[in-house]
């Protein structure tokens, strides 16, 4: 049953090591250029952004975590209360469970009930064209995310392995719903080629969810009777820093950089690489048990982002996007082998 699978995913993510083993996000290869004379007032730095349709006080998205099991209701409620108070964006897990099992709908509707003004992101899979309108209705969503998870589907016993026609389905979903549509990976990143295909299909926003954070191959490994496949593909994917460059250099839509970002310094690097916002999920599940915990974590994130912006002399997110940085190491090699000019970031 879908609900049981949702609970298994929650418990595994919370209590097991599900992060990449031998592959990182690549942000250790990104160096922001320190400004000894920033010539700005740190207390005046503006973290707000409006590029996703509503003004948010921080570029932080709490990306899709949960829903579809009674245990998820309290988690989503606490996340919603915190997101509303801090005026940041919040996404939910796949809504298929609520649509196929209406008795689970309150694990999602609790979000809008407790976050009436928050930017909320719904969530369905690419094959689920017939669920799009209902997903938007259940959540009263501002954006509908279509998740892409071919690796997870390949590993999980009940996975959907026929990926034919997904791009056509995505195009139809974009034409069907009357709110913006976001495409999001689930931990393996998005390439420049895929990003172009998605935008050509009508996608308004992209959440790259690159490699280096949660590995859904790892999650499915803990569920499997035979761990061979999950362990083989545990570290599969495009590192987040690399995917951020590939996507932001290739398409002209707002981009969320996510996948292993854990603090405001890494977020600042992602934004300086071209992202408009950043997403985090696992830390809110691992470290947060109450509304107060969530708000404290958000405040720490915002403060570390503000310090990073102060140290590069950026008054706001747009100035941070134009700050100088150096790309080095394996990240530089990967990007240059793929035809991207890494030197353009060093003197802007």
N, C-alpha and C positions, 0 to 999 in steps of 0.2 A: 504493500500500500504506500502511496506517495507520502502520507503523513508520517508513517514509521521511518521512511527514508530521510525525511526532513529532520526528525529527531536525532537519528544516527549522525547526520552531518553536523548538527549543532554540537553534540556531545564530543564527537571526534575533534572538531576544530577547537573546542574549548579546553580539552584535557590532553590532547596528544600533540606531538611535534609534527606539524603539517607544512612546515615551510621548506623551501628549496634547500638542498644539501650542499651542492658544489657549484651552484650558479647564483650570482648575486644580481641585484637590480642594475648594476653598472654606475650608480651614482657616486661610488668611490672614485670613479674616473673623471668626475666633473668637478672642476675647481672654480668657484666664483672668485673674481678679482677683488681683493680687499681694498677699500678706500680709507686711508688714514685720516683724510679730511672729508667726511661724508657731507658736511654742510647742510644737514637737515636736522630737525628735531624729532627724535625717536617717538616722542609722545604724540606727534602729529601724523604719524604714518597711517595711511588709510588701507586697510586690508579688504575693503568691500569690492564686490564685482556684480555686474548686472547682465552679463552676456548670456545667461541661461534663462532670461525671461522675467526674473524677479531679482530685486536687489538683495544680496546676501552680505552679511557683515564679515564674512571670511570666505576664501575660495575653497574651503574644506567641504567635501561631500562625504557623508557617512554612506558608503556604497552598500549595495545589496547584502544583507546578512541573513534574514530569516522570515518565516511565515509558514503557515500550513500545518502547524502542530500546536495543540493547546499551550505547550510550554513556551512557544514563541510569542504568545500574546503579551506577557509581562515584559519581555525583552523589547518588543516593538513599542510598547507603551512608554517605557523609560527613555528609549532613544528618541521618540517623538517629542516628549516633554522637553528634553534637553535641546533638541534641534530647534524647537520653537523658541525657547528662551534665548538661545545663542544666535538665532536667525542664520542657520546654515542649512544646507540641503541634506535630504535623507532619502535613501532608496530602500525598497523592500526586496525580499527574495522572490523567486518565481511564484506567480499567482495562479498557476495552473491548479494547484491543490484546492484553492478556494472556489474556483469556477466549477471543478468537477465534484467537489464535496462542499456544498453551501454551508454546512455546519461549521466549517473552518474559516468562513469569511471574516469573523470578528478578529481573527489574528492579524488581519490586514486593516480592516476598517478602524481599529483602535488607533491607528496612526493618524489619520485625518481628524478623528475626534479629539485628539490631544495636541494636534499641530495644525490649527485651522489656517494659518497664514504661511506655513513653511513650504519651501519648494520640495515637492514630493515626486519621486520617480517610481513609476510602476515597472512591472517586469514580466515578460513572457518570453518563450523560446521562439526561434525563427520559424519552426514548422507550425506554430499555433496561430495562424491567421484568424481562425474563427473565434479566438479568445480575446482578441485585441480590444474591441469595444467594451466587453464585460470587465476586463482588467482595469481599464480607465475608469469605468463607472464605480467599481467596488472601492477603489482607492481615492477617487476624485483627484486623479493624478494631474500634475502639471506637465510632465514628460513621460512618455512610455519608452522604457528600455527593452530592446530585444537582445537577449543574451546569446552568445556564441560559445559553445563548449564542446567542440569535437573531441578533444582529448578525454574529457570526463566521460562523454558518451561511449568512447572506445573502451574505457577501463571498467565502468560499472556494469554489473551483470544484466541490468534491465535497460541498457543504453539504446538510444535510437541511432542506428548506424547508416541510415540512408540519408545522405546530405544533399541529394539531388533537388534542385529547384528552390533552394533556400534564398538565393538572391532575388528570385522572382517573388517569393512570399514576402520578403522584406519590402520590396517595392510596392506590393499590394497593401501591406500594412500601413506604409507611409501615406498611401492614397486614401485609406479607409478611415483612419482616426483623425480627429480635428485638433490634436495637440502635437507639438514637436515630438519626433522620434529619435531616440538615441540607440546606437549600436554599442554593445559592450562585450568584451571578451571576459573570460573568467580565470585569468592567470597565465595565459600563454602569449599575450601581446597581439598587436595588429601590425601588419606590414604596410608599406606604402601602397603596394598593389591592391591589397584588400581595402584599404582606406578609400582609394579612388573608386573602387567598385561600389562601396557602400554609399558614398556621396552621390554617385551617378544614379543609384537606385532611389535616392530621395532622403537619405538620412540627414538629420539636422545637427546632431552632436555625436561625438565618438568618445567612449571611455575605453582606453587602451588595455587596462588591466594586464600589465606585462609580467614577465617572469622575475622571480626573486622574492616574492612574498609567499602567499598560500599556494601550495601545489594541490590541485584537485586530483591529480594522479595519486598523491600521497593519501588524501582523504579516502579515496576509493580503495587504496591498498589495504587500509584497516578494515574495510567492509568485506573484502574478497576472501574466499576460501583459499585461493592460490595467489600469492603476493608477487608472482614473477612479473606480470605485465606492469603493475603499478610501480614496482621498484625500477623496472627498466626505463620507464618514461617519467620518473619522479621529477627530473630536472629539465623537462622539455619546454621550450618556448623562447621568445624574444625578450631579452632583458628590458626592464621598464624604461631606463634612460634611452636605450637604442630605439625602442618602439615610439617613444615620445618624439624623437627627432624624425624618424621615418614618417610618422603621421602628420606632424605639424608642418613639415617641409613639403608635403605632397597635396594637402587639401586645405580649403579655406572655410572650415567650420570650427566652432569652439570645441576644444579638446580637453578631456579630463585625463590627467596622468595618474595612474594608480597601479598598485602591485608592489607591495613591500615598502612603501613609503611609511616611515615611522615617526617623523618629526618635521618641524618647520624648516630646518636647514635643507633636508632632502626635498621638501616641497618647493623651497626657493629655487633649487637647482632645476627642478622639473619645469617651473614657470619660466625661468630664464632660458630654458631650451625651447620654449614656445607654447607650453600648456596654458590654458586659461583657468584651470582649477586642478585640485588634486583630490584623490579619494583614498579612504582608509576603511577597512572593515574589521579584520582580525583583532587589532588592538582593543576595539570596543567590546568585543566578545570575551577576550582573554582577561582584560584588566578592569572591566566595568561591571559592577553588580547593582548599582543604584544610579538614580538621576544625578546625585551629587558627584559620584565618581566620573560619570560621563562628562559633566560640565567641567570638572577639574582637568580632565584630559584635554578637552577642547581648549581651555584657557592656556594650558602648557604648550600645546601645539601653536596657538596664535602668538604667544609670547616668543617662542623660538623662531617663528617666521618673521615676526617684527624685528627681532635682533638681526637676523640674516639680511633683511632689507636695509636696516640701518647701516650695516657694515659695508654694503655696496652702494649706499647713497640713493636708495630708491624710496620715493615718497608714497608710491602707490603700485598696484599690480602692473599697470601698463609700463611704468618705468622699470620695474623688475624684469619684465619681459625683454627689455632692451639693454639690460646690463651685460657687462663683458664676462666671459668665462673661457676656460680652457678645457678641451676634451682630450684625454690622454689614454694610454694603455689599450686594453682589448676593445674598449668601447670605440676609441678612435679608429682602430684597425678595422673593426666590423663595419663601421659607417663608411669609411673610405673605400673599402672593398665593395660596398653596395652603391658607391657613386655619389655619396653625400660630401659636401664641402664642410669640413669641420673647422677650418680657420675663420669662417665668416662670423663666428661667435666671439672671437677674441678682441676685435676692435669694431664696436658698433656705434 
